[in-house]
Amino acid sequence: MSVIETPWSGLLEDFLSSAKTDLIIATPYFSYVVLCRVLDQSRRNIKIRILLGKVTAQTIAEGTTDPIALEEILRQTRNVECKCIEILHAKVLVADSFTARPRAIITSSNLTKDGLRSNIEFGILVEDSLAKEIAQKLTRYWNDSKAESLSREKLASIIKEASGIEKRTVQTRTFSSFGVYVPPKGKDIARIVIAERIVRHVVDELRQTCGELIRERGLETPVTQSLLRKVLSRDLSKNEFEEVLNTINYLTGALRVSNLQHLLENDIRKVNKSLRMLLDDSKPLSIRVDLALRGEHKLIGGAMGFISAMLFINDSRRYNIYNSRVLEGLRRVYGPSVAGAYDGETYESFNSLVMQFREQFGLRDVEADWVLFRLNVRR
């Protein structure tokens, strides 16, 4: 038995890839990114049973169920079965339940990016007899009459029903990914397939409702770039550095408070050195991002969101902030195969696609982030 705590995405990948016969996965919530990893890491001859929470027209209409992710599960008909049980709250994974040496993970974490990487989560990894007992109990719930099988046909019927439900507002305002409020207005524009007219609708809506706010809080690249470069060219005290970063954040809204707090836990000289490397355009972008993520220039709190935010602050015309909301917005425009950004190469691919989206719809730099974020907001 061993204790698991976040981040545990690497352990999950090892757990999935080492399965020999079957996988049982019980989780109320999951992200599309993690789902792709589950399916990719599983060998073709492995039987996968996925037990989810409630899936109804109402949960799809309200945005608590992602129909695109479910469609991807059900497309794997050769190896994958999916059932739903309304009262499920367990987060459990079992590998090789048919063998004499099964393994199981019991965790507080949903299979979402935040659950694997940023939330404070704990769990345990168990083997053999205890794992076998867990597998038997999960199988009992799997076979329970309350567990309803979910097929592609049934999901299509639920989605059709959901399209006729009036979407209710579950929040009064929404943050864009770089911290500025986007006032919600009108009906939900998220659809299973995003047509160009829907994107245009969101662009028009945001310009009408938030145009002044965009201009007021819009990023002035020359100003922030000059300020950031000036900071990095000097040896500042921690207090001076914090004051300048707060000024930059006031102008851009690009950094979370937690980013700033973590950043200031580092030695300021190391911060300067790392940021100089990251913003050095003479090196390939993918290499710079990898060095900042997990190389010698890694900082406390320096995850992909922070790294991409600093690139965005330095030059918003060339870079976009990476986060799950914007990624899901891209997937709703270009399809579910758009990859998440976990290293320099995948961030570069993500960023290129955002630039393509910006050009395709004639958006300003800040607007692209707003629109992609809004495409993924369901009410």
N, C-alpha and C positions, 0 to 999 in steps of 0.2 A: 504494500500500500504506500502511495506517495501523495503529497499535497501539491495541488495545482493552484497557481495564482496568475493573474494577468501581468504581462502579456503571455498568452499561451497558444497563439496561432501556430507556432512551429510545432508544438507538441500535438496539436490537433492534426496537422498534416502528416506527422509521423504515425499517429494512431490510425488514420484513414488508409494511408498507403501500405501499411503493414498487414492490413486485414486479408485473410486468406479465403474465407468462405462466405461471410455475410456481415452486414451492418444493420443495427437497429438504431434509429435516431428519433428521440422524442424531444421536441422543442416547440414552445408556443409561438416564438418569433424567430425569424432568420432573415439575413440580408441576401440580396441576389449575389453579391460578391462571394460570400461564404458558401452559398449553395453551389456556385460554379466549382469551388474548390472541392466540395464534397463529391460532386459528380466526376471531376477530372481525376482526383486522386484514387478513386475506386476503380479497381480492375473490371474489365467487361464481364467476367464470369462471376462476379460477386453479387449476391442477392442483397438488395437494399430495401428496408422497410422504414418509411418515414411516418411518424405519428405526430400530427399537428393539432392545434387548437381549433376553435370554431371557424368555419369558412361559410359565410352566407352572403347574400346580395347586399345586406346592410353593412357587413364588415368591409366588403370591397368598395361600396359607395362612400364609406366614411374614411377609407384609406388605411385601415388597420390590417388589411390583407393585400398582398401584392400579387395580382393575377398573372403578371408576366413571369414572376419567379415560379409560381405554381404550374404554369404552362410548360416551363422548362423541365420541371420535375416529371410531369406526366408524359412528356415526349419520350422519356427514357423507358418505354413500355417493356422492353426486353428484360430489364433487371430490377426495375423500381416499382414498388407499390406504395400508395399513399392513402392513409386513413386519417379521419378527423374525429376528435372526441372533445366535446364542448368544454368540459371542466379541466382539461389538461393544463397543468402548471409546471410539470416536471421538466428538467433539462438533463437528459441522460443519453449516453451513447454506449453501445455494446458492439464489440467486434468478435467475430468467430464464435458465436453462441452455439453453433452446431458441433464444436470441437471439445476436446477435453481440457483445453487451456484458453478459455475465453478471457477477455479483458473488458473492463467497463469504466467509464468516466461519469461521475455524478458531480454536477457543478451548479452554481448559482447563475451562471452565464447563459443568456440566450445566444444562439449562433448568429450574432451580428458583429459587425466590425468593432463597434464600441465594446461589446461584451468580450471580444477576444483580445482587444488591445488597450483600451483606455479606462474602462470602468474598473472599480475595485471589485474583483470577483475571486471567489475561492471554490475549490472543488477537490476531489480525491480520485486517484486512479487505483483501481483494485483489479485483482486477477483471480483465476481459478474458481474455487467453490463459491465465493461471495459474488463474483461476476456472473457465475452460472445462475445463482439465485435471482439476481437482478434481471437477467435475461428472461427467466421463467415468469417473473412478475410482469415484465413489460409485454411478453407474449400473451399473458392472460388479459391485459387491457386491450391488446391488439385484436384478440378474438372476442372481446365483449360485444354484446349487441348494440351498445351505445356508440361504438366506433364505426363510423360510416365510411365506406370506400369512396374515394374521389377519383373519377375518371375524367378524361378530356371532354367527353360529351356532357357530363354533369357540370363541369366547370364552365363550359361554354354557355350552358343554360343559366347558371348563376350570374355570369357576367352580363348576359342579356337582360336578366331581371334587374341587375344593379343599375343598368343604364337608364331605367325608368324611375329610379328613386331620387327624390330631391335631396341633394347633398346638404347636410346641415353643417353649420360652422362650428368647429370645435375649438377655435381660438379666435381672438379678436384682432390679432396682428401677428405678423410673421417676420423673422429675421432673414435678411439675405445672408449669404455665407460669409460676407465680410462685415456683418454686424449692424447694418442699417435696416430700419423697419420698412417692411413692404406691407402697406395696408391691404388686407384682403378685400376683394370686391367681386360680386357676381357669383355665378355657379362655378363649380370645379371644372377645370379645363383638361385635367389628366384623362387620357384615353389609353386603351390597350395599344393602339397604333397611332402615333402622332402624325397627322397630316400637316402639310405646310400651312394650310389655312389656320390651324389651331395655334401654331407657333406665331403666326402673324397676329392672331387675336391677342395673345399674351403680350406681344411687343406693343401693340396699340394700347392695351389696357394699362400697362405699366407707364407708358409715356403720358397717358392722360391723367392717371391718378398719382403718379410719383415723379413726374417730370422735374418739378422744382426741387424736390428732395435729391434727385439724382444730380442735378446741377450744383446744388448746395454742397453735397457731400462727395461729389465726383472727384476722382483722383487727378490731381495736377501732377503729371509725371515729372516734368522738369524740376518742380519745387521739391517733391519728396526725394527724387533721385539725388539732387544736389545736397540736400540735408543729410541723407544717409551716407553719401560718399564723404561728406565733410566729417561726419562722426567717425567713420572708419579710418580716416587719415590722421586722427589725433589720439593721444592717450588721455582718455577721460576717466574721471573717478566714477564709481558706481552710481552715485547720486546724479552726477551730470549726465551719465549715459541713460539712466532711467528717465530723466526729465526730457531728453531729446526723443527717446522712444515714445513717450506719452504724447509729445507734440506730433510726431509722425502718425501715431494712431488716431489722434484727434482729426487729422486731415484726411485719413484714409478709412478708418474703421476696420482695417484689415487684420489686426491682431486681437486675439482673445486675451482677457485679463490673465488667464492661466498661462498663456504663452509668455507674457511679460514676467510673471512671477517665476516661472521655471528658468527663463533666460538669465535672470539676475542671480540665480543660484550658481551660475558658472563663474569662473575666473574671467574678468572682463578682457584680459589680454587674449584668452582663448576664444572668446566670443568675436573679438575683432578679427582675429586670424581666420576663424571659420567663415565669417561673413565675407571677408575679402576674397577668400577662395571661391565661395558660392557665386559671387557677383562678378568674377573674372571671366569675361566673355571670350578670352583667348583659349579657354579649355572647353571641350564638348560638354553640353548641358548634362547628359546622362552621367558622365564621370563626376561632375561637380555634385550632383544630387546624391550619388552613391557615397562619395566621400563624406558628405554632411549627414547622411542617414546612418551609416554603420562603419565608416572609416575613421581615420585619425582626427577628423574634424567634427565628429559627432558631439553635440551639445546636450546637456540635460534638458529634456522637454523638446528636443529638436526632431520631431516627427515630420511626416510628409506635409501635414497641414501648415506647420510653422515655416518649413523650408519654402513651400510654394508661396506662402504669404509674403516672405521677404523678397522673393523674385518678383512678385506682383507689385509690391511697394516700389521696388527699384525701377521697374519698367512695365506698367500695366498694359502697354500696347503689345507686348510680346509674350507675357506670361499670365496664367490664370491660377487662382487659388484652387487647390485640390481638396474636395471633401465629398462625402457619400451622396449628398443631395445633388450637387452639380453632376456627379457621375451618373446618377439615376436619370437626371434630365437628359443627358446625352444618350442614354440607352433608349429612352422613349422617342428620341428623334431618329437615331441611327440603328437601333436594334439591340437585342440583348447580348450580342457578342462583344460589345465594347469592354475592354479589359480595365480592371482597377489598377491603380498606381501603387506598386509596392517597392519599386526600385527606380533608378534613374531612367532606364529604358522605357518602362511603362508610364512614368510621368511624362516623358518626352512625347510618347504616343498620345496620351490624354490631352496634353497641351496643344498638340498639332490639331487634334480634332476640335477643340474649343475654338482655335483660330479659324478653322474651316467653317464652323458654325457661325462665327461672327461675320465672316465675309459673305457667307451664303445669304444671311438675312439682313445685311447692312447695318450691323449693330455697333454702337460705341463700346469701348473696352468695358466700362462698368456695367452697361446694359446686358452684355452677354452673360455675365455672372448672375444677374438678377433674373433674366428670363429662364435660364437653365434651372436655377433654384426653384422658380415658381412652377415650372412644368412638373416638378416632382411633389408639389404641395397639394395634398388632397384635403378637402373639407367635407 
